[in-house]
């Protein structure tokens, strides 16, 4: 706008300018004109060219010009600038420009792995079946599985073991983690214990999603 403020749009069709502009909806209407140098903009959002001020066009980083005959392809970026066209111009037209509202982005979270079936005790290790959700493309479920238990009801949680995992998108796998000495001793007493399992799956952007499950295990 006046003083060199710019607007940008991706041209598709004239009727799409409002939806395709950046910031979104900053273009509400525009009027084109024809001249010896090609097509130009005579008015944008109600701001019309004057003898001292006018619109210039720049396509995909090219030089700014009042008119252009350069073909504009699908997806090309068109920059429009309203500024002085003569030396020592008078005051620029006053234009009310609505503030640009911040774009709200949804927080991205990592994929959540599913823990299925019972937990099993084999050769000093905890085993549990898991499945990674579909739709991750070339990605997969990577993270850390931890297990906790209580020696007695109401007691504090103790570590039962922990281990890293990696399961492909849409695939299932048996997650195996080595047990702590405390769990080994407790199961050696013939106890049937309840495990608290927590699978922390990390996405490529660093987000973590937790899966909680409770499973019984016996030695």
C-alpha positions in Angstrom: 0.0 0.0 0.0 1.2 3.6 0.1 4.8 3.9 1.2 5.8 0.6 -0.3 3.6 -1.9 1.6 3.0 -5.0 -0.5 0.5 -7.7 -1.1 1.1 -11.1 -2.5 -1.2 -13.5 -4.2 -0.9 -16.8 -6.1 -3.0 -16.3 -9.2 -5.3 -19.1 -10.3 -8.4 -17.3 -11.6 -9.6 -13.8 -11.0 -12.3 -15.1 -8.7 -9.7 -16.9 -6.6 -7.6 -13.9 -5.7 -9.3 -13.4 -2.3 -8.8 -17.0 -1.2 -5.3 -17.3 -2.6 -3.8 -14.1 -1.4 -1.3 -13.8 1.4 -2.3 -12.9 4.1 -5.5 -14.8 3.5 -8.4 -12.7 2.2 -6.3 -9.5 2.0 -7.6 -9.1 -1.6 -11.3 -8.3 -1.8 -11.5 -6.9 -5.4 -9.2 -5.6 -8.1 -9.5 -4.0 -11.6 -7.1 -4.6 -14.4 -6.2 -2.3 -17.2 -4.5 -2.7 -20.6 -1.7 -0.6 -22.1 1.1 -0.6 -24.5 3.3 -2.7 -22.1 0.6 -5.2 -21.3 -1.8 -5.6 -18.4 -1.6 -3.7 -15.2 -3.6 -3.1 -12.0 -5.7 0.1 -11.9 -7.4 -0.6 -8.6 -7.0 -3.0 -5.7 -9.3 -3.3 -2.7 -10.8 0.1 -3.7 -7.4 1.8 -3.9 -7.2 3.4 -7.4 -4.2 4.7 -9.3 -3.8 8.5 -9.4 -1.7 10.8 -11.6 1.1 10.6 -8.9 0.6 7.1 -7.5 0.0 3.7 -9.0 0.3 0.0 -8.8 3.4 -1.9 -10.0 3.6 -5.6 -10.7 6.4 -8.1 -10.0 6.2 -11.7 -11.1 8.3 -14.3 -9.3 11.1 -12.0 -8.3 11.3 -10.1 -11.6 11.6 -6.4 -11.9 8.7 -4.2 -10.8 6.8 -2.6 -13.7 3.5 -0.8 -14.2 2.4 -3.1 -16.9 3.5 -6.6 -17.9 3.0 -8.9 -20.8 4.8 -11.8 -19.1 2.6 -14.9 -18.9 1.6 -15.9 -15.4 1.5 -19.6 -14.8 -0.3 -21.7 -12.2 1.3 -21.2 -8.8 3.4 -18.2 -9.8 3.8 -15.5 -7.2 2.6 -12.0 -8.1 3.7 -9.1 -5.9 1.8 -5.8 -6.1 3.1 -2.5 -4.7 1.4 0.9 -4.5 3.8 3.8 -4.7 4.8 7.0 -6.3 5.1 7.2 -10.1 6.6 10.7 -10.3 9.3 12.7 -8.7 8.3 14.8 -5.7 4.7 13.5 -5.4 2.1 15.0 -3.2 0.8 13.2 -0.1 -0.2 9.6 -0.7 -3.8 8.6 -0.5 -4.9 7.6 3.0 -5.8 3.9 3.0 -7.2 1.9 5.9 -5.4 -1.5 6.0 -7.0 -4.1 8.2 -4.6 -5.7 10.7 -3.2 -9.1 9.8 -4.6 -11.7 12.2 -2.2 -14.3 13.5 -2.7 -17.8 12.0 -3.7 -20.3 14.6 -1.9 -23.6 14.1 -2.9 -26.8 15.7 -0.3 -28.4 17.9 1.2 -31.4 16.2 1.6 -34.5 18.2 3.5 -37.6 17.7 1.8 -40.9 16.7 0.4 -43.0 19.5 1.4 -46.6 19.6 -1.1 -49.2 20.8 -0.3 -51.8 23.5 -2.2 -55.0 23.0 -2.7 -58.3 24.8 -1.1 -59.5 28.0 2.4 -58.9 29.3 4.6 -62.0 29.4 7.7 -62.9 31.4 10.4 -64.7 29.4 14.1 -65.2 30.4 14.2 -62.1 32.6 12.5 -59.9 30.2 9.0 -58.3 29.8 7.3 -58.8 26.5 4.2 -56.9 25.3 2.6 -56.7 21.8 2.3 -53.3 20.2 1.0 -51.9 16.9 2.0 -48.6 15.2 -0.9 -46.7 13.5 -1.2 -46.5 9.7 -0.8 -43.3 7.7 2.7 -42.2 8.8 4.2 -42.6 5.3 7.8 -43.4 5.6 7.7 -42.6 9.3 7.3 -45.1 12.1 6.8 -45.3 15.9 10.0 -44.7 17.8 10.2 -44.2 21.5 10.8 -45.6 25.0 8.7 -48.2 26.8 8.9 -48.0 30.6 7.3 -50.3 33.2 6.6 -49.8 36.9 5.2 -51.8 39.7 4.4 -51.6 43.4 5.6 -54.1 46.0 2.4 -53.7 47.9 -0.9 -51.9 47.5 -0.5 -48.2 48.3 3.3 -48.5 48.1 5.5 -46.3 45.9 6.1 -47.1 42.3 9.3 -48.9 41.5 11.0 -49.3 38.1 10.4 -52.6 36.4 12.4 -51.9 33.3 12.7 -49.8 30.2 13.7 -50.1 26.6 13.6 -48.4 23.3 11.4 -49.5 20.4 10.9 -48.9 16.7 7.8 -50.2 14.9 6.9 -49.4 11.2 3.7 -47.6 10.3 0.8 -50.0 10.2 2.9 -52.9 11.6 2.9 -54.9 14.8 5.8 -56.0 16.9 6.7 -57.6 20.2 8.4 -55.0 22.5 10.9 -56.5 24.8 12.5 -54.7 27.8 15.0 -56.1 30.4 13.5 -56.4 33.9 15.1 -54.7 36.9 16.5 -56.7 39.7 13.7 -55.6 42.0 11.1 -57.0 39.6 13.0 -60.2 39.2 13.1 -60.8 43.0 9.4 -60.0 43.4 8.4 -62.4 40.6 10.7 -65.1 42.1 8.4 -65.1 45.1 5.6 -66.4 42.9 3.8 -63.1 42.9 1.4 -62.0 40.2 2.0 -58.3 39.8 0.3 -55.4 38.0 2.6 -53.5 35.7 2.0 -49.9 34.8 3.3 -49.4 31.2 4.1 -46.1 29.6 5.1 -45.9 25.9 6.5 -42.5 24.9 6.4 -42.2 21.1 8.4 -39.3 19.6 7.5 -37.7 16.2 10.0 -36.2 13.7 9.2 -32.7 15.0 10.1 -33.7 18.6 6.5 -33.9 19.9 5.8 -36.8 22.2 2.6 -38.8 22.7 2.1 -41.1 25.6 0.3 -44.5 25.7 -0.7 -45.7 29.2 -1.6 -49.3 29.9 -1.9 -51.7 32.9 -1.0 -55.4 32.5 -0.6 -58.3 35.0 2.5 -60.4 34.9 3.6 -63.5 36.7 6.9 -65.3 37.0 
